[in-house]
Amino acid sequence: MIADTGQRPTWAEIDLNNLAFNFKSVKSFIGDTVKYMAVVKADAYGHGALQCAKRLEAEGIDWFGVALPEEGVELRRAGIRKLILCLGGFWPGQESLVLNNRLTPVVFQFDRAEALNNAARIRGTVAAVHVKIDTGMGRIGVRFDDAAEFAEALRGLRHLSVEGLMTHFAAADDLNENDFTDLQIKRFTEATIAFRDRGHNPVYLDMANSPGAVAHPSARSNMVRLGGVLYGLGGDVLPPGIEIPELRPVLALKTRIAFLKRVPKGETLGYGRTFESKSEMTVATLPIGYQDGYNRLLSNNGQILVRGIYCPVVGRISMDWTIVDVTEIPGAVEGDEVILIGDSSGNRITAEDLAGRIGTISYEVTCAIDRRVPRKFLSVD
């Protein structure tokens, strides 16, 4: 029987002690000569931005990185006081939102910089900004060969202060691309010189994301952005064969068996009848599906843990339900705990394992876990 908890028995456990451990481990690996930014965009990669930020602030993080000003506002309303960088900049009309909430935006378009300058002028203040330099990612940012021109244009905006420069690596996780990473570092260094030659004095020089910070010491400059490694997601984003800090997984995804039944030989299961039983078997239906973030590509492909034993997913995963073969679990009952990501009796399923099965990265796996899956936060408190 499933215990009467008043809610669907599907949840994610977030171990805040492991989050703190990972921060300390990476900091010990890199050293105290740089500032540390925790990237908590996308709800901290699905881990719960507010609770993760509170713990990291208590552990001494220097900055937080978000994608959107709205994410920064959520942190401020939750009482976060540390510096917050809006990595994706801001949209027209959000100038007051940025200033009211003490957010530091990234800028890479002159009209946006001008709008923020005007809003700061009206308030009689000077707004700090970081300028993003596109050194080879090709996504957003001032092109490296336009850096001098952009720096010159910003000189006329008296109510903006270029507090930092940043860039983003395209292939820091691939040691075969070291020449290109080194080229990006060179381009960023040249852009920094161009800004300083035109009277700007950026305090923060920020190049390295998680793989850059771990695998490329020359990219650390004086601030690093820690994303996936904070959440223990290093297995598929850090280059293999190098020394890395010890990391512990922060997220576990769990549910319980909702329904058990015997299936005779020759019956089909699920949408499209993609699975046919080769012999009599016992199957369990789990209250989790692709809407919850358990990817449909794991149909007839994934596996889960029940009582420490691996059990295969059978049939197509539907929006709210998943069927698994528990024939090899003697005495399985409704209410048994099921591990979709996590450890049980010495066996483990990681986000990287799921990512490898469906051809993506662990970041997407954890980010996809929907908010209708409640997070349970584990900590020393």
C-alpha positions as CSV (number, residue, x, y, z in Angstrom):
1,M,0.0,0.0,0.0
2,I,1.1,3.6,-0.7
3,A,1.2,5.7,2.4
4,D,-1.4,8.4,2.6
5,T,0.7,11.6,2.3
6,G,-1.9,13.7,0.6
7,Q,0.1,14.0,-2.6
8,R,1.4,12.0,-5.5
9,P,4.4,10.0,-4.4
10,T,6.9,11.4,-6.9
11,W,9.6,13.8,-5.7
12,A,13.1,15.1,-6.1
13,E,15.5,15.2,-3.2
14,I,18.1,18.0,-3.2
15,D,21.0,17.4,-0.9
16,L,22.2,20.9,0.1
17,N,25.1,19.4,2.1
18,N,26.4,17.9,-1.1
19,L,25.9,21.3,-2.9
20,A,28.0,22.9,-0.2
21,F,30.6,20.1,-0.4
22,N,30.9,20.6,-4.2
23,F,31.5,24.4,-3.8
24,K,34.2,23.8,-1.2
25,S,35.8,21.0,-3.3
26,V,36.0,23.1,-6.4
27,K,37.2,26.1,-4.4
28,S,40.0,24.0,-2.9
29,F,40.9,22.7,-6.3
30,I,41.1,26.1,-7.9
31,G,42.3,28.2,-5.0
32,D,41.4,31.5,-3.3
33,T,42.9,33.8,-5.9
34,V,39.6,34.2,-7.8
35,K,36.0,35.2,-7.1
36,Y,33.3,32.6,-7.5
37,M,30.0,32.9,-9.2
38,A,27.3,30.3,-8.7
39,V,25.1,30.0,-11.8
40,V,21.6,29.4,-10.5
41,K,19.6,30.1,-13.7
42,A,16.9,27.7,-14.9
43,D,15.9,27.2,-11.2
44,A,19.5,26.1,-10.4
45,Y,19.5,23.6,-13.3
46,G,16.3,22.1,-11.8
47,H,17.6,21.9,-8.2
48,G,15.7,24.9,-6.7
49,A,17.3,28.3,-7.1
50,L,16.1,29.9,-3.9
51,Q,17.2,27.2,-1.5
52,C,20.4,26.5,-3.4
53,A,21.3,30.2,-3.4
54,K,20.6,30.6,0.3
55,R,22.9,27.7,1.1
56,L,25.6,29.0,-1.2
57,E,25.4,32.5,0.1
58,A,25.9,31.1,3.6
59,E,28.9,29.2,2.3
60,G,30.5,32.4,1.1
61,I,29.8,32.5,-2.6
62,D,30.7,35.9,-4.2
63,W,28.2,36.2,-7.0
64,F,25.1,34.6,-8.5
65,G,24.5,34.3,-12.2
66,V,21.0,34.2,-13.6
67,A,19.7,34.2,-17.2
68,L,16.8,36.7,-16.8
69,P,16.2,39.7,-14.6
70,E,13.0,38.0,-13.4
71,E,15.2,35.2,-11.9
72,G,17.3,37.8,-10.1
73,V,14.2,39.5,-8.7
74,E,13.1,36.1,-7.3
75,L,16.4,35.8,-5.5
76,R,16.1,39.3,-4.1
77,R,12.6,38.7,-2.9
78,A,13.9,35.6,-1.1
79,G,16.4,37.7,0.8
80,I,19.6,37.0,-1.3
81,R,22.0,39.9,-0.8
82,K,25.0,38.9,-2.8
83,L,25.8,40.4,-6.2
84,I,23.6,39.1,-9.1
85,L,24.7,39.1,-12.7
86,C,22.0,38.8,-15.4
87,L,23.9,36.8,-18.0
88,G,21.4,37.3,-20.8
89,G,21.2,41.1,-20.3
90,F,17.7,42.6,-20.0
91,W,14.9,43.4,-22.4
92,P,13.6,46.9,-23.4
93,G,11.5,48.3,-20.6
94,Q,13.3,46.4,-17.8
95,E,15.8,49.1,-16.9
96,S,13.9,50.1,-13.7
97,L,13.5,46.4,-12.8
98,V,17.3,46.0,-13.0
99,L,18.0,49.2,-11.0
100,N,15.3,48.7,-8.4
101,N,16.6,45.2,-7.5
102,R,20.3,45.9,-7.6
103,L,20.9,43.6,-10.5
104,T,24.1,43.9,-12.6
105,P,23.2,43.3,-16.3
106,V,25.4,42.1,-19.1
107,V,25.3,44.4,-22.0
108,F,26.4,43.8,-25.6
109,Q,24.0,46.2,-27.6
110,F,24.6,49.9,-27.5
111,D,20.9,50.8,-27.5
112,R,20.3,48.7,-24.4
113,A,23.3,50.3,-22.7
114,E,22.0,53.8,-23.7
115,A,18.6,53.0,-22.2
116,L,20.0,51.9,-18.9
117,N,22.3,54.9,-18.9
118,N,19.3,57.2,-19.3
119,A,17.4,55.4,-16.5
120,A,20.4,55.7,-14.2
121,R,20.8,59.4,-15.1
122,I,17.2,60.2,-14.1
123,R,17.8,58.5,-10.8
124,G,21.1,60.4,-10.3
125,T,23.1,57.2,-10.0
126,V,25.7,55.2,-11.9
127,A,24.8,51.6,-13.0
128,A,27.4,48.9,-13.0
129,V,27.4,46.6,-16.1
130,H,29.5,43.8,-17.5
131,V,30.2,43.7,-21.2
132,K,30.0,40.4,-23.0
133,I,32.7,39.8,-25.6
134,D,31.9,37.2,-28.3
135,T,35.3,35.5,-28.7
136,G,34.1,32.6,-30.8
137,M,30.8,31.2,-29.3
138,G,28.8,33.1,-32.0
139,R,25.8,33.5,-29.8
140,I,25.5,36.9,-28.1
141,G,28.1,39.5,-27.3
142,V,30.2,42.2,-28.8
143,R,32.4,40.7,-31.5
144,F,36.0,40.6,-30.3
145,D,37.1,42.7,-33.4
146,D,34.4,45.3,-32.5
147,A,35.5,45.6,-28.9
148,A,37.5,48.8,-29.3
149,E,34.7,50.5,-31.1
150,F,32.1,49.5,-28.5
151,A,34.4,50.6,-25.7
152,E,34.8,54.0,-27.3
153,A,31.0,54.4,-27.7
154,L,30.5,53.5,-24.0
155,R,32.8,56.4,-23.0
156,G,29.9,58.8,-23.7
157,L,27.5,57.0,-21.2
158,R,28.5,58.8,-18.0
159,H,26.0,56.9,-15.9
160,L,27.3,53.5,-16.7
161,S,30.4,51.9,-15.2
162,V,32.0,48.9,-17.0
163,E,32.6,46.8,-13.8
164,G,33.4,43.6,-15.7
165,L,34.1,41.9,-19.0
166,M,33.1,38.3,-19.8
167,T,33.0,35.8,-22.5
168,H,31.9,32.2,-23.0
169,F,33.9,29.2,-24.2
170,A,32.6,27.2,-27.1
171,A,34.5,23.9,-26.5
172,A,36.4,24.1,-23.2
173,D,35.1,20.5,-22.4
174,D,36.9,19.1,-25.4
175,L,40.7,18.9,-25.1
176,N,41.0,18.4,-28.8
177,E,39.8,22.0,-29.2
178,N,42.4,23.5,-26.9
179,D,43.8,25.6,-29.7
180,F,40.4,27.3,-30.2
181,T,40.0,27.8,-26.4
182,D,43.4,29.4,-26.3
183,L,42.4,31.6,-29.3
184,Q,39.3,32.7,-27.3
185,I,41.5,33.5,-24.3
186,K,43.8,35.6,-26.6
187,R,40.9,37.5,-28.1
188,F,39.5,38.2,-24.7
189,T,42.8,39.5,-23.5
190,E,43.0,41.8,-26.5
191,A,39.5,43.1,-25.8
192,T,40.4,43.8,-22.2
193,I,43.3,45.9,-23.4
194,A,41.1,47.8,-25.8
195,F,38.7,48.7,-23.0
196,R,41.4,49.8,-20.6
197,D,43.1,51.8,-23.3
198,R,39.8,53.7,-23.6
199,G,39.5,54.6,-20.0
200,H,37.5,51.7,-18.7
201,N,38.7,49.9,-15.6
202,P,36.9,46.5,-15.3
203,V,37.3,44.9,-11.9
204,Y,36.0,41.5,-12.9
205,L,37.4,39.5,-15.8
206,D,35.2,36.4,-16.3
207,M,35.9,33.7,-18.9
208,A,35.6,30.3,-17.4
209,N,32.5,28.2,-17.1
210,S,32.6,24.8,-15.3
211,P,34.8,23.0,-17.8
212,G,36.9,26.1,-18.4
213,A,37.5,26.6,-14.7
214,V,38.5,23.0,-14.1
215,A,40.4,22.1,-17.3
216,H,42.0,25.4,-18.3
217,P,43.9,27.2,-15.5
218,S,44.9,30.0,-17.8
219,A,41.2,30.8,-18.3
220,R,40.4,31.4,-14.7
221,S,41.4,35.1,-14.7
222,N,39.9,36.7,-11.5
223,M,36.4,35.2,-11.5
224,V,35.0,31.8,-12.6
225,R,31.4,30.8,-13.2
226,L,30.4,27.5,-11.6
227,G,27.3,25.8,-13.0
228,G,27.0,22.1,-13.4
229,V,29.9,21.2,-11.2
230,L,28.1,22.8,-8.2
231,Y,25.3,20.3,-8.7
232,G,27.7,17.3,-9.1
233,L,27.1,17.2,-12.9
234,G,30.7,16.7,-14.0
235,G,30.6,13.3,-15.7
236,D,29.7,14.5,-19.1
237,V,30.8,18.1,-19.2
238,L,34.3,17.8,-17.9
239,P,37.0,16.5,-20.2
240,P,37.9,12.8,-19.5
241,G,41.4,11.9,-18.3
242,I,42.2,15.0,-16.3
243,E,42.4,15.7,-12.6
244,I,39.1,17.0,-11.3
245,P,37.7,18.0,-7.9
246,E,35.6,15.4,-6.0
247,L,32.0,16.0,-6.7
248,R,28.8,14.5,-5.2
249,P,25.4,14.3,-6.8
250,V,23.0,16.8,-5.4
251,L,19.7,15.6,-6.9
252,A,17.9,12.3,-6.6
253,L,14.6,11.6,-8.4
254,K,12.2,9.2,-6.8
255,T,8.7,7.8,-7.0
256,R,6.8,4.7,-5.7
257,I,5.1,1.8,-7.3
258,A,1.5,2.8,-7.8
259,F,0.1,-0.4,-9.4
260,L,1.3,-4.0,-9.9
261,K,0.0,-6.7,-12.2
262,R,0.9,-10.0,-13.8
263,V,1.1,-9.9,-17.6
264,P,0.9,-13.2,-19.6
265,K,3.2,-14.1,-22.5
266,G,2.4,-12.3,-25.8
267,E,0.7,-9.2,-24.4
268,T,1.7,-5.7,-25.5
269,L,2.2,-2.7,-23.3
270,G,1.8,1.1,-23.7
271,Y,1.1,3.4,-26.6
272,G,2.0,2.0,-30.0
273,R,2.3,-1.5,-28.5
274,T,6.1,-1.2,-28.7
275,F,6.7,-3.8,-26.1
276,E,5.5,-7.4,-26.2
277,S,6.1,-9.8,-23.2
278,K,8.2,-12.8,-24.1
279,S,7.1,-14.7,-21.1
280,E,4.8,-14.2,-18.1
281,M,6.0,-11.2,-16.1
282,T,5.2,-8.7,-13.4
283,V,5.1,-5.0,-14.3
284,A,4.8,-2.0,-12.1
285,T,3.2,1.3,-13.1
286,L,5.0,4.4,-11.8
287,P,3.3,7.8,-11.3
288,I,5.9,9.8,-13.4
289,G,6.1,10.6,-17.1
290,Y,7.6,12.9,-19.7
291,Q,5.7,15.9,-18.3
292,D,7.6,15.4,-15.1
293,G,10.9,15.3,-17.1
294,Y,11.4,11.6,-17.4
295,N,12.2,11.7,-21.1
296,R,10.1,9.8,-23.6
297,L,13.3,8.7,-25.3
298,L,13.8,6.4,-22.3
299,S,10.9,4.2,-23.5
300,N,12.1,0.6,-23.8
301,N,15.6,2.1,-23.1
302,G,15.8,3.3,-19.5
303,Q,16.1,1.5,-16.2
304,I,15.2,2.2,-12.6
305,L,16.2,0.8,-9.2
306,V,13.8,-1.1,-6.9
307,R,15.3,-2.5,-3.7
308,G,18.7,-1.9,-5.2
309,I,18.0,-4.0,-8.3
310,Y,18.0,-2.6,-11.9
311,C,14.6,-3.0,-13.7
312,P,14.0,-2.0,-17.3
313,V,11.5,0.5,-18.6
314,V,9.0,-1.4,-20.8
315,G,6.7,0.2,-23.4
316,R,6.4,3.9,-24.2
317,I,6.7,6.5,-21.4
318,S,3.5,8.5,-21.4
319,M,2.8,12.0,-20.0
320,D,2.1,10.9,-16.5
321,W,3.0,7.2,-16.2
322,T,5.9,4.8,-16.8
323,I,5.8,1.0,-16.9
324,V,8.7,-1.1,-15.6
325,D,9.5,-4.8,-15.4
326,V,9.8,-5.9,-11.8
327,T,9.7,-9.6,-12.4
328,E,13.1,-10.0,-10.8
329,I,12.0,-8.3,-7.6
330,P,10.7,-10.9,-5.2
331,G,7.9,-9.6,-3.0
332,A,7.6,-6.2,-4.8
333,V,4.6,-4.4,-3.5
334,E,2.7,-1.2,-4.2
335,G,4.4,1.6,-2.3
336,D,8.0,0.3,-2.9
337,E,10.4,3.2,-3.4
338,V,11.7,3.6,-6.9
339,I,15.0,5.4,-7.8
340,L,15.1,7.0,-11.2
341,I,18.2,9.1,-10.4
342,G,20.2,8.2,-7.3
343,D,21.7,5.4,-5.2
344,S,20.3,2.2,-3.8
345,S,22.1,-0.7,-2.2
346,G,25.4,0.1,-3.9
347,N,23.9,0.6,-7.4
348,R,23.5,4.0,-9.0
349,I,21.7,5.8,-11.8
350,T,23.1,9.2,-12.6
351,A,21.7,12.1,-14.6
352,E,24.7,11.5,-16.9
353,D,23.5,7.9,-17.4
354,L,20.1,9.0,-18.5
355,A,21.7,11.7,-20.7
356,G,23.9,9.1,-22.4
357,R,20.9,6.9,-23.2
358,I,19.0,9.7,-24.9
359,G,21.9,11.6,-26.6
360,T,22.0,14.8,-24.5
361,I,23.8,16.2,-21.5
362,S,23.0,15.9,-17.8
363,Y,22.1,19.6,-17.6
364,E,19.1,19.0,-19.8
365,V,18.0,16.0,-17.7
366,T,17.9,17.9,-14.4
367,C,16.5,21.1,-16.0
368,A,13.7,19.2,-17.5
369,I,12.3,17.9,-14.1
370,D,9.1,19.9,-14.0
371,R,8.0,22.1,-11.1
372,R,5.0,19.8,-10.5
373,V,7.6,17.4,-9.0
374,P,8.1,18.7,-5.5
375,R,11.7,19.3,-4.2
376,K,12.5,18.0,-0.8
377,F,15.6,19.8,0.5
378,L,18.0,17.9,2.8
379,S,20.5,19.8,4.9
380,V,22.1,20.0,8.3
381,D,19.5,22.5,9.5
